[in-house]
Amino acid sequence: AEDPSVAKEKFTEVKSTLKSKGWEPVVQVNEDDEQVLIYMKMNGSAMEGMTVMTVDDEEVMFINIIGKLDPKQLGKVMNSFDVDIDAELGVD
């Protein structure tokens, strides 16, 4: 098995890269053994991309969606994954 510190280093590296390219953190969840971050790339009021990152003691996962995103449609997609973004993003 890979060293868990490698996954955490990659997670930190990607976080820094996203911030330096204008991506904004919009949701951050820190638990004892897991961290979840959601970043968005905005152009005015239009969302141009979203990245969801999770890391725990065993793995790191990245989901990257690029393109114009309708927050209402995004809410429907995230609900199918049992993720409630309505409160965080003000999506009706």
Secondary structure, 3 states (H helix, E strand, C coil): CCCHHHHHHHHHHHHHHHHHCCCEEEEEEECCCEEEEEEEEEECCEEEEEEEEEEECCCEEEEEEEEEECHHHHHHHHHHCCCCCHHHHCCC
